[in-house]
């Protein structure tokens, strides 16, 4: 709680009024628990915080993983709140509340106050509808065109991890049959993914996935991409880092299928996000550790808008060492 004495100054600089700060820090609205302080602002005052002030405060709160929905807010990319929730069946009042409680995070519109929104639910079913609407995520439904004028071997080589042969026996009859079949020239990209990624794609994590104490995150997702069953030890950041150092080598663009793209802090070198490159700057990703974050396919540029908004990060590709070695051997032949 060493930060507590400096909290009034931070809140004032962020734009809160002195009367709001005094009320917020009163015993009535503050709960101290071990090393944590929980602030419970009055609903009306919370809703009336200016978007710019909300952005400053929530950006600071996002530094602490305990603030789940500030760390991983609902993100609206490239459109308005009204357009994003069009067809959601939410009442206009609810959509209006989302707009009022939203704030800018780089090039995206962010929303963190799901608990506030649930106060306006008029029934259990509406509460479920609100929560479901907050899980909306932009994603791509991708189909791969198989040009019958292209050598099938080149296609197989790309989707079997650079010719190493991983999953070749599964993909070869599938791709060959489509290439030979009249009237069919494409395939859903999910059929080309390894088993675990195919199983997870377009789904949300169930509560049963928290049996190890934490939910799967982006690094668990990326490093398990090649596996038939998930390796749960990858939930441990230290062990996940060890696997990257032992089994992967850094690579530069252009990236190939299966390369892991780590978003690195320019100052510390720490990875704060990762995703898997599929093709044409399209990636397989899980944007957040919470249950609101599904496994999806997105454009790399959209993922950058989510994670590089502070301007202090970069993307570095990593390739499995056996795949990198096979690619070097092919190049030298």
C-alpha positions as CSV (number, residue, x, y, z in Angstrom):
1,X,0.0,0.0,0.0
2,X,3.0,2.3,-0.4
3,X,1.2,4.0,-3.3
4,X,-1.7,5.1,-1.2
5,X,-0.2,8.5,-0.1
6,X,0.4,9.4,-3.8
7,X,-3.1,8.3,-4.9
8,X,-4.9,11.7,-4.4
9,X,-2.3,13.5,-6.5
10,X,-2.5,10.9,-9.3
11,X,-6.3,11.1,-9.4
12,X,-6.3,14.9,-9.4
13,X,-3.8,15.0,-12.3
14,X,-6.0,12.6,-14.1
15,X,-8.9,15.0,-13.9
16,X,-11.1,14.0,-11.0
17,X,-12.6,16.7,-8.9
18,X,-11.3,17.2,-5.3
19,X,-14.8,16.4,-3.9
20,X,-14.9,13.1,-5.8
21,X,-11.4,12.2,-4.7
22,X,-12.3,12.9,-1.0
23,X,-15.4,10.8,-1.2
24,X,-13.6,8.0,-3.1
25,X,-10.8,7.7,-0.5
26,X,-13.2,7.8,2.5
27,X,-13.6,4.6,4.5
28,X,-17.1,4.2,3.1
29,X,-15.7,3.6,-0.4
30,X,-12.4,1.9,0.4
31,X,-11.6,-1.6,1.4
32,X,-8.1,-2.6,2.4
33,X,-7.2,-6.3,1.9
34,X,-3.6,-7.4,2.6
35,X,-1.5,-5.6,0.0
36,X,-4.5,-4.4,-2.0
37,X,-6.8,-1.4,-1.8
38,X,-10.3,-1.8,-3.4
39,X,-11.9,1.5,-4.3
40,X,-15.7,1.4,-4.7
41,X,-16.8,4.6,-6.4
42,X,-20.5,5.8,-6.3
43,X,-22.2,4.6,-9.5
44,X,-23.3,8.1,-10.7
45,X,-19.8,9.6,-10.3
46,X,-18.2,6.6,-11.9
47,X,-20.4,7.0,-15.0
48,X,-19.7,10.7,-15.3
49,X,-16.0,10.4,-15.4
50,X,-14.8,12.1,-18.7
51,X,-13.4,9.7,-21.3
52,X,-9.9,11.3,-21.2
53,X,-9.8,10.9,-17.4
54,X,-11.1,7.4,-17.5
55,X,-8.4,6.5,-20.1
56,X,-5.6,7.9,-17.8
57,X,-6.9,6.1,-14.7
58,X,-7.7,2.8,-16.4
59,X,-4.3,2.7,-18.2
60,X,-2.7,2.9,-14.8
61,X,-5.0,0.2,-13.4
62,X,-4.1,-2.0,-16.3
63,X,-0.6,-2.3,-15.0
64,X,-1.9,-4.7,-12.3
65,X,-3.3,-8.0,-13.5
66,X,-5.8,-8.1,-10.6
67,X,-7.7,-5.4,-12.5
68,X,-8.9,-7.9,-15.0
69,X,-11.1,-5.7,-17.2
70,X,-8.7,-2.8,-17.3
71,X,-5.9,-5.1,-18.3
72,X,-8.0,-6.9,-21.0
73,X,-11.0,-4.6,-21.8
74,X,-13.6,-5.1,-24.4
75,X,-12.0,-3.6,-27.5
76,X,-13.9,-2.1,-30.5
77,X,-11.7,-1.8,-33.5
78,X,-12.3,0.4,-36.6
79,X,-16.0,1.2,-36.0
80,X,-18.4,3.0,-33.6
81,X,-20.0,1.6,-30.5
82,X,-23.4,1.7,-32.1
83,X,-22.2,-0.2,-35.2
84,X,-20.3,-2.7,-33.1
85,X,-23.4,-3.7,-31.2
86,X,-25.8,-3.6,-34.1
87,X,-27.8,-6.7,-34.2
88,X,-26.9,-7.6,-30.6
89,X,-30.5,-7.1,-29.3
90,X,-29.2,-4.9,-26.5
91,X,-31.6,-2.1,-25.5
92,X,-30.6,1.4,-26.8
93,X,-30.1,2.5,-23.1
94,X,-27.5,-0.2,-22.6
95,X,-25.6,0.7,-25.8
96,X,-25.7,4.3,-24.7
97,X,-24.2,3.3,-21.3
98,X,-21.4,1.4,-23.1
99,X,-20.7,4.5,-25.3
100,X,-20.6,6.8,-22.2
101,X,-18.3,4.5,-20.3
102,X,-15.9,3.9,-23.2
103,X,-12.5,5.5,-23.6
104,X,-9.8,5.6,-26.3
105,X,-6.9,3.2,-26.1
106,X,-4.6,4.0,-29.0
107,X,-6.6,3.4,-32.2
108,X,-9.3,1.3,-30.4
109,X,-12.3,2.1,-28.3
110,X,-12.1,0.3,-24.9
111,X,-14.8,-0.6,-22.4
112,X,-14.0,-2.0,-18.9
113,X,-17.1,-1.4,-16.8
114,X,-19.0,-4.6,-17.3
115,X,-20.0,-4.7,-13.7
116,X,-21.6,-1.2,-14.0
117,X,-23.5,-2.3,-17.1
118,X,-25.0,-5.3,-15.3
119,X,-26.6,-2.9,-12.8
120,X,-29.0,-2.0,-15.6
121,X,-30.1,-5.5,-16.5
122,X,-33.8,-6.0,-16.0
123,X,-33.7,-9.7,-15.7
124,X,-31.3,-12.7,-15.5
125,X,-31.7,-13.3,-19.2
126,X,-30.8,-9.7,-20.0
127,X,-27.8,-9.9,-17.8
128,X,-26.6,-13.0,-19.8
129,X,-27.3,-11.1,-23.0
130,X,-25.2,-8.1,-21.8
131,X,-22.3,-10.4,-20.8
132,X,-22.5,-12.3,-24.1
133,X,-22.5,-9.0,-26.1
134,X,-19.3,-7.9,-24.3
135,X,-17.6,-11.0,-25.6
136,X,-17.9,-9.8,-29.2
137,X,-14.6,-9.9,-31.0
138,X,-13.5,-9.0,-34.5
139,X,-12.3,-12.1,-36.3
140,X,-11.8,-13.5,-39.7
141,X,-13.4,-16.5,-41.4
142,X,-10.7,-17.5,-43.8
143,X,-10.7,-19.8,-46.8
144,X,-7.6,-20.8,-48.6
145,X,-7.8,-20.9,-52.4
146,X,-5.9,-23.8,-53.9
147,X,-4.7,-22.8,-57.4
148,X,-4.9,-25.9,-59.5
149,X,-2.1,-24.5,-61.7
150,X,0.3,-24.5,-58.7
151,X,2.4,-27.5,-57.8
152,X,0.7,-29.3,-54.9
153,X,4.1,-29.9,-53.4
154,X,4.6,-26.2,-52.8
155,X,1.3,-25.9,-51.1
156,X,2.0,-28.9,-48.9
157,X,5.5,-27.6,-48.0
158,X,4.1,-24.3,-46.7
159,X,1.3,-25.8,-44.6
160,X,3.5,-28.6,-43.2
161,X,5.8,-26.0,-41.5
162,X,8.3,-25.3,-44.3
163,X,8.7,-28.8,-45.5
164,X,9.7,-30.4,-42.2
165,X,6.8,-32.8,-42.7
166,X,4.9,-32.0,-39.6
167,X,1.3,-33.1,-40.3
168,X,2.1,-33.9,-44.0
169,X,0.5,-37.3,-43.9
170,X,-2.8,-35.6,-42.7
171,X,-2.7,-32.8,-45.2
172,X,-1.5,-34.5,-48.3
173,X,-4.6,-36.5,-49.1
174,X,-6.9,-33.6,-48.2
175,X,-5.1,-31.1,-50.4
176,X,-4.5,-33.6,-53.2
177,X,-8.2,-34.5,-53.4
178,X,-9.3,-30.8,-53.6
179,X,-6.7,-30.1,-56.3
180,X,-8.1,-33.0,-58.3
181,X,-11.8,-32.3,-57.7
182,X,-13.7,-30.3,-60.3
183,X,-15.8,-27.4,-58.9
184,X,-13.9,-27.1,-55.6
185,X,-10.9,-24.8,-55.3
186,X,-10.8,-23.7,-51.7
187,X,-10.7,-25.0,-48.1
188,X,-11.4,-23.5,-44.7
189,X,-8.2,-22.6,-43.0
190,X,-9.2,-24.4,-39.9
191,X,-8.6,-27.7,-41.7
192,X,-5.0,-26.8,-42.2
193,X,-4.3,-26.0,-38.5
194,X,-2.8,-28.5,-36.0
195,X,-5.3,-30.4,-33.9
196,X,-5.4,-28.2,-30.7
197,X,-5.6,-24.9,-32.6
198,X,-8.4,-26.3,-34.8
199,X,-10.2,-27.4,-31.6
200,X,-9.8,-24.0,-29.9
201,X,-10.5,-21.7,-32.9
202,X,-13.7,-19.6,-32.6
203,X,-14.4,-20.8,-29.0
204,X,-14.2,-19.2,-25.6
205,X,-12.3,-20.7,-22.6
206,X,-14.6,-22.6,-20.2
207,X,-14.3,-22.3,-16.5
208,X,-12.8,-25.8,-16.4
209,X,-9.7,-24.4,-18.0
210,X,-9.0,-22.5,-14.8
211,X,-8.3,-25.7,-12.9
212,X,-4.6,-24.9,-12.6
213,X,-5.4,-21.5,-11.0
214,X,-5.0,-19.3,-14.1
215,X,-6.7,-19.2,-17.5
216,X,-4.8,-19.8,-20.7
217,X,-3.2,-16.7,-22.2
218,X,-1.6,-15.7,-25.5
219,X,1.7,-17.4,-24.7
220,X,0.1,-20.7,-23.7
221,X,-1.8,-20.5,-27.0
222,X,1.2,-19.7,-29.2
223,X,3.5,-22.3,-27.6
224,X,0.9,-25.0,-27.7
225,X,0.1,-24.4,-31.4
226,X,2.1,-27.4,-32.5
227,X,0.8,-29.8,-29.8
228,X,-2.0,-32.4,-30.1
229,X,-2.8,-31.9,-26.3
230,X,-2.0,-28.7,-24.4
231,X,1.1,-28.7,-22.2
232,X,-0.2,-27.0,-19.1
233,X,3.2,-26.2,-17.7
234,X,3.2,-23.4,-20.3
235,X,0.9,-21.5,-18.0
236,X,4.0,-20.7,-16.0
237,X,5.8,-17.7,-17.5
238,X,9.2,-18.9,-16.5
239,X,8.8,-22.3,-18.1
240,X,7.3,-20.8,-21.2
241,X,10.3,-18.5,-21.6
242,X,12.6,-21.4,-21.1
243,X,10.9,-23.3,-24.0
244,X,11.3,-20.3,-26.3
245,X,15.0,-20.0,-25.5
246,X,15.6,-23.7,-26.0
247,X,13.4,-24.5,-29.0
248,X,13.1,-21.3,-31.0
249,X,15.3,-18.9,-33.0
250,X,14.5,-15.3,-33.9
251,X,13.6,-14.7,-37.5
252,X,12.7,-11.6,-39.5
253,X,9.8,-11.1,-42.0
254,X,8.5,-12.5,-44.3
255,X,7.1,-14.9,-41.7
256,X,5.9,-18.4,-42.6
257,X,3.2,-20.7,-41.2
258,X,3.8,-21.5,-37.5
259,X,6.1,-18.6,-36.7
260,X,5.4,-17.2,-33.3
261,X,5.3,-13.4,-33.2
262,X,6.2,-11.9,-29.9
263,X,5.3,-8.3,-29.0
264,X,8.3,-7.1,-27.0
265,X,8.8,-4.1,-24.8
266,X,11.5,-1.9,-26.3
267,X,13.0,-1.1,-22.8
268,X,12.9,-4.4,-20.9
269,X,12.7,-6.9,-23.8
270,X,9.7,-8.6,-22.0
271,X,7.0,-10.2,-24.2
272,X,3.6,-8.8,-23.4
273,X,1.7,-10.6,-26.2
274,X,2.3,-13.4,-28.8
275,X,0.4,-14.9,-31.7
276,X,1.0,-17.4,-34.5
277,X,1.5,-16.3,-38.1
278,X,-0.6,-18.2,-40.5
279,X,-0.3,-16.5,-43.9
280,X,-0.4,-13.1,-45.5
281,X,-0.1,-11.3,-42.1
282,X,-3.1,-13.2,-40.7
283,X,-2.5,-14.6,-37.2
284,X,-4.0,-17.0,-34.7
285,X,-4.4,-15.3,-31.4
286,X,-6.0,-15.1,-28.0
287,X,-6.1,-11.5,-26.8
288,X,-6.3,-11.7,-23.1
289,X,-6.4,-14.3,-20.3
290,X,-10.0,-13.8,-19.2
291,X,-13.1,-15.8,-20.3
292,X,-14.2,-12.9,-22.5
293,X,-11.3,-13.5,-24.9
294,X,-11.8,-16.3,-27.5
295,X,-9.3,-17.9,-29.8
296,X,-9.6,-16.1,-33.2
297,X,-8.0,-15.3,-36.5
298,X,-7.2,-11.6,-37.0
299,X,-5.1,-9.4,-39.2
300,X,-1.7,-8.6,-37.7
301,X,-2.4,-4.9,-38.2
302,X,-5.5,-5.1,-35.9
303,X,-3.5,-7.0,-33.2
304,X,-0.9,-4.3,-33.4
305,X,-3.6,-1.7,-32.8
306,X,-4.5,-3.6,-29.6
307,X,-1.0,-4.1,-28.2
308,X,1.3,-1.5,-29.7
309,X,-0.8,1.6,-28.8
310,X,1.7,2.9,-26.3
311,X,4.4,3.2,-28.9
312,X,7.0,1.3,-26.9
313,X,6.9,-2.1,-28.4
314,X,7.9,-4.1,-31.5
315,X,7.2,-7.4,-33.1
316,X,9.8,-10.1,-33.3
317,X,9.3,-13.4,-35.0
318,X,10.5,-16.8,-33.6
319,X,10.7,-20.1,-35.5
320,X,11.1,-23.6,-34.2
321,X,14.8,-24.5,-34.5
322,X,14.1,-27.7,-36.4
323,X,11.9,-25.9,-38.9
324,X,14.5,-23.1,-39.3
325,X,17.3,-25.7,-39.8
326,X,15.2,-27.5,-42.5
327,X,14.6,-24.2,-44.3
328,X,18.3,-23.4,-44.3
329,X,19.1,-26.9,-45.7
330,X,16.5,-26.4,-48.5
331,X,18.0,-23.0,-49.4
332,X,21.5,-24.4,-49.6
333,X,20.5,-27.2,-52.0
